[in-house]
Amino acid sequence: QTQQGGRTSNVAFESTWLLNITMDNRRNFFTTRFNRIQIIAKDAMTGLLIGKGLNNNVEAGIVVYLPGKEISTIQLPISVNYQARDTTDTTFSNLIKACHVNSTTESSHHSLSIHFWFTLYIFGLDWLGYKPTLIATPATGGFFCPSLLY
């Protein structure tokens, strides 16, 4: 946070997360290849963007493969960067409640209501313009922030 004229203003929350994503490819006999997977994270309570991620390593020969007839877990990085005018901002408050725990005042932390928007660039279909986007919502208990600050 920054100080201007004795007042606190312009607060920011920055972090990098590595998401474990479970994908079910049991209905497909063949392996599915993704040239790119784009992630957008939004606060489910306010709808505001809090982070982005992109797996775009085709040039380096690193792509995501999902074997057919299997459930697979992949890891994708996401960069969280949310900025607000002050600490009363609802989205900023949600991030702080979920990701900042002061061990002297709280014994546990809150879960974060978050939606992940995935745009899938499927090999062989993306060049035709078919890039499906799906929204993933964490389980009933919410999303637990992977980076706790004390």
Solvent accessible surface area in square Angstrom, and as a share of the most:
residue,aa,sasa,rsa
1,Q,136,0.61
2,T,68,0.40
3,Q,112,0.50
4,Q,106,0.47
5,G,87,0.84
6,G,75,0.72
7,R,179,0.65
8,T,53,0.31
9,S,18,0.12
10,N,76,0.39
11,V,2,0.01
12,A,48,0.37
13,F,11,0.05
14,E,120,0.54
15,S,23,0.15
16,T,102,0.59
17,W,4,0.02
18,L,101,0.50
19,L,14,0.07
20,N,101,0.52
21,I,28,0.14
22,T,93,0.54
23,M,32,0.14
24,D,85,0.44
25,N,7,0.03
26,R,130,0.48
27,R,231,0.84
28,N,70,0.36
29,F,151,0.63
30,F,156,0.65
31,T,76,0.44
32,T,25,0.15
33,R,68,0.25
34,F,8,0.03
35,N,26,0.13
36,R,74,0.27
37,I,2,0.01
38,Q,63,0.28
39,I,2,0.01
40,I,50,0.25
41,A,0,0.00
42,K,54,0.23
43,D,2,0.01
44,A,36,0.28
45,M,138,0.62
46,T,53,0.31
47,G,43,0.42
48,L,85,0.42
49,L,75,0.37
50,I,2,0.01
51,G,4,0.04
52,K,115,0.49
53,G,9,0.09
54,L,85,0.43
55,N,14,0.07
56,N,62,0.32
57,N,62,0.32
58,V,51,0.30
59,E,153,0.69
60,A,76,0.59
61,G,61,0.59
62,I,106,0.54
63,V,23,0.13
64,V,17,0.10
65,Y,117,0.44
66,L,6,0.03
67,P,50,0.31
68,G,15,0.14
69,K,120,0.51
70,E,86,0.39
71,I,89,0.45
72,S,19,0.12
73,T,86,0.50
74,I,22,0.11
75,Q,107,0.48
76,L,4,0.02
77,P,65,0.41
78,I,2,0.01
79,S,62,0.40
80,V,2,0.01
81,N,79,0.41
82,Y,18,0.07
83,Q,120,0.53
84,A,15,0.11
85,R,202,0.74
86,D,55,0.28
87,T,68,0.39
88,T,113,0.65
89,D,40,0.21
90,T,79,0.46
91,T,1,0.00
92,F,16,0.07
93,S,31,0.20
94,N,30,0.15
95,L,1,0.00
96,I,58,0.30
97,K,109,0.46
98,A,0,0.00
99,C,0,0.00
100,H,74,0.33
101,V,9,0.05
102,N,68,0.35
103,S,84,0.54
104,T,120,0.70
105,T,103,0.60
106,E,74,0.33
107,S,122,0.78
108,S,76,0.49
109,H,48,0.21
110,H,98,0.44
111,S,44,0.28
112,L,4,0.02
113,S,49,0.32
114,I,2,0.01
115,H,57,0.25
116,F,13,0.05
117,W,83,0.29
118,F,13,0.05
119,T,24,0.14
120,L,13,0.07
121,Y,25,0.09
122,I,32,0.16
123,F,113,0.47
124,G,28,0.27
125,L,72,0.36
126,D,23,0.12
127,W,192,0.67
128,L,115,0.57
129,G,53,0.51
130,Y,117,0.45
131,K,88,0.37
132,P,35,0.22
133,T,74,0.43
134,L,82,0.41
135,I,89,0.45
136,A,37,0.28
137,T,91,0.53
138,P,35,0.22
139,A,85,0.66
140,T,151,0.88
141,G,51,0.49
142,G,24,0.23
143,F,31,0.13
144,F,116,0.48
145,C,7,0.04
146,P,79,0.49
147,S,32,0.21
148,L,61,0.30
149,L,97,0.48
150,Y,171,0.65
